[in-house]
Every structure is written in structure tokens, then in C-alpha cells.
Amino acid sequence: MTLPFITERRLLNFSLAYEAIFHNKLRSLLTALGIIFGVAAVIAMLAIGNGAKQEILEQIKLVGVNNIVIKPASQQKEENVTEETGKKETKKFSPGLNLQDIKAIETTLPNIAKISPEIVIETNFVRNGLARSGKLVGVMPAYFDIIDLQIKQGGNFNKHNMIYGDPVCIIGNAIATKFFNAENPIGQYFKCGNIWYKVIGVMEQKNISGSNIKNLGIRDYNMDVYAPLQTILIRVENRGKLSNEALGGGDFEVIEGESDDEASNTLHQIDRVVVQVNQSEEMTGTADVLSKMLLRRHNGVTDFEITVPELLLKQQQRTKDIFNVVLGVIAGISLLVGGIGIMNIMLASVLERIKEIGIRLSMGATKVDIVQQFLYEAVLISITGGVAGIILGIALSLIIGQVAQIQTIISVWSVIISFGVAALTGLIFGITPAKRAAMLDPIQSLRHE
């Protein structure tokens, strides 16, 4: 008998709280606005933060994990003007990035997992009357593991391909779709520039946004054709064999210990080198060692640049995390302000309804009933505001993603946490007004006008 009676009284208290809210719809809405905007801000900010984190993770996957990238830089020469002739004499000269550098890195650094030099040739692709411009990229077999590119058909280059420079290639998914739409490309021949290559592999589709291509300085892997590095050097172009005459002449001082060919080479033989390190903790130290090694091999000329994309991206992520924390704190403050607003309105409501409270107490309502009535009212306002805030927050996240062209990810946990905080806010800030209402003297309340 006790339990049904308690339940009935609680339902009565709840219904009275609901009627009070419904009777003052505008005031209840204005009271809930702080909760609505606070919850919406929390969900939207966390969605932006999750989207930024996911974007960084995707970018790290695109550039590869634990990778150090070495690229050619503008060639720098140290020159001296002689007093007798007034002519400039080059004192130091760099052979540029070349295969000897690759061999030196492989033999010197023990913590290197994989290394892959690249040579990129702008050319034309032709087959069956179709043509388009594109990039022919000379790589080593390790390249696909380093960049995390999967070969969905066929296979990778073998040892024979690499040693003898066989005219074989692996094509990007978009190239396969364009030139081999109705047939299996494996075993077919494909013309790049003036050479026909046998297709031995097709890459899996790699989803890359235009912003990532621009921001990360990477190519669209789906539109590239890959050939063995030695094939490019033998059959297409080997810039390491350019002669001094081919460069327009000029007097260069031969560095002791270097051959004439090396000394006369002013162009980089390699367009990019990707070095994969065993451990993330070793990347910064390895980058420093690589810089000193290449500087020594290039005769003190800084004609290269070394970047660690993963560390740069992680630093960018830390910056975004700090920004998101700040935004989250601001959103939390708005929830706090909303809670204070609920307490203020409920205190004012107690003062307005003193006579109503006195009538209920005189008719047998207990102090617990009064506490429950006003507490339910505060919690109902905050929960209703929380639900409205969730809807607004999801809508804001989608709108921000569309308008700002950024990735936003709405987390289920952000919705649950924000809703829980909203309900807790109503409970915490509703206790004081509810207790104040229960402490009123019934006789004095009935006399109140």
C-alpha cells in the first residue's frame, strides 16, 4: 500500500510542475535558452574537434607513418669575386640529391625501416585513341608500403624489374578506369611518353580531398603511373648524367675526391626521398642526422629541405585541441549561466506562488511534496532545453560542415554527456529554490497577497 501511495503523490507533484511550466510557456522558454544554447554549443564544438582530429589522422595516413621527407631546394652556390679579373669563381658545388645519397643513408643509419627515392616525370598517357597528361613516377617496391598504397590487382615490382629497368608499370585506380574501363588492365600495354609499359598492377582507390592535396603537397595517387626507378633512369631520363656542356658551360672547381661527372652535375637526380623510421620517438633525431649527413655530402651547400609531416600534423592537432578546449570551456560557461538562470527564475517563481504553496501545505502536502514539485519543474525545464539543444547542436554541426567546408563528426558520447549535464544542471540549481519553497510557513503563506 505504501509504494502506490508514494508513486501517486510523486505523479501529482510532477503534474503540478508540468502545469506550472505550461502555464508560463514564454518564461519557461526564456529560462531554458541558456541550457539550449549551452548544449548546442557543446555538441557543435565537440563535432568540430572530432572532425579536425579525424582529418589529421587521415592526413597522417596519406603522408605515411614515421616518415621523413627530403626534397630538393633552390640550389645555393658560394661564390667569390677575384680581385684580378673581377670574375665570380664557384668555390663549392653540390651534386644534388642522388642515388649515392640513398645508399649512404641505407648503410649509415641503422634505425631506417624503409627508404624510397622518387623521380617524377611530366608526360602524356596514350592508349586506344585516349590521351591525357599525367605523372610517371619512378619508385622502388618499398614505396607502396611507406605511403600505405594497396595494390588490388596484379603485384609489385620484382627484383628483375628493378635491376634491369624492365618497361613495366603499376597504374592508379583512376587511370585504370579511364584507359581500361571495359577490360582487365593486367598484362596490357600502356604508353607513357614514347615508351610502352606493360601493366603489372592496379592500385586500390585512395580517397584524397583537394584540400589535402594542396595543404600536404602530395599528388593524387589515383592519377599517377608508377614504374621501377631504374626503368626511369635507363629508358626515360637520368639527370645525374648531365654534362657541364649540357648545362651551358661554366667553370666549376672540382672537389677533391669527386669525379668530373659528379662535380659537373647541377641538377637533382632524385625529386623526393621518403625515409621511414622504426620508432616515432627517433624521427626528430634522425632528421637532424640526415641534415648533417647530406650537408657534408653536398659540400656544405644546403640544396635540400627535410620535413617530418607527422610531427607537423601532430603539432597542428595540439593547436586545434587547445582551441577546442577553449571553445568547450566557453560552451560550459553558457551551461553554467543557463543553470543560474533557472535558479533565479525558480526563486522568483517561489515568491510569486507563496499563497499557492501555503494552500498545498494546509491541505496536507508535506515539505517533501513541495520540494519535489519545484525540483521537477527545474529539471523539466533543463531536460526540455537539453533536448532542444541537442537538436540545435546537430543542426549547427551539419550547417557548419557545409558552410565552412570542414569535416564535423557528431559523437554519441557528446550528445549523452551534454544531455546529462543539462539534467544535472536543473537538479543542482533547482534544489535551493525548492528548499526555500518548502521552508515557508503555511499560515504566513496563506496571508500573503
Beta strands, then each sheet from edge to edge (+ up, - down):
strand 1: 67-72
strand 2: 78-81
strand 3: 88-92
strand 4: 112-127
strand 5: 130-139
strand 6: 151-154
strand 7: 168-171
strand 8: 189-192
strand 9: 195-203
strand 10: 224-228
strand 11: 272-277
strand 12: 304-307
sheet 1: 6+ 9- 7- 10+ 5+ 4- 11+ 1- 12+
sheet 2: 2+ 3-
sheet 3: 6+ 9- 7- 10+ 5+ 4- 8+
end
